[in-house]
């Protein structure tokens, strides 16, 4: 599955009554990934932050956090996103997870200040990919005691990418784009004890002297951040089966 599908996000910023356009941005992301639309504000400094999709309210948070809602909580009977929205309580930024073709459309962010308000319009267009590609899980079979490398086969943005490896939802390895933070083994989790090797250039993970207890699902989360109000997150999955050497005789 190639990490190349297009989600084009263009936003226009309008300042109160002035209506001036401040900026525009476009983004590429794979269907099935997550997209975060950033507000670049602190909720504590605003009176209210509201998100709309095609003029239907889908998320809202007040500055004192006395009222917070997403999806059906905002509008009873409106369940189109079905638990796929996440609202950052500190900034009001909105994340759409497992994005699909039907999520294409107009997203409007309304920020109410004490003396004025501002509006951000995000036009989101999602290009679909075959379900078989989107849900692909790479499968690996290896003999006990050998090594196996899990290669995500993606192009890594050295400046902006954060790569995080999980085994059964437990963090086992992490590397930031500028390599300012790298952890493996007991630094992240002790179960592998010096048996992990992380490629700092590609994000590939090698498990050495593998054991039958290492069988299971490994996930790599790749988070790419753009400095201009958006971030993308994708997941690569690997199903690893370790064969007991006694069963190979």
Secondary structure, DSSP 8 states (H G I E B T S, - for coil): --S---EEEEEEEEEGGG------------TTSEEEE---S-GGGSSEEEEEETTEEEEEEETTSS-EEEGGGTSTT--TTSS-EEE-TTT--EEE-S--GGG-EEEEEEEE-SS-EEEEEEEEEE----HHHHT--EEEEEETTS-EEE-------TTTEEEEEEETTEEEEEEETTSS-EEEGGGT-SSSSS-EEE-TTT--EEE-S--GGG-EEEEEEEEEEETTTEEEEEEEEEEEEEE-GGGG-
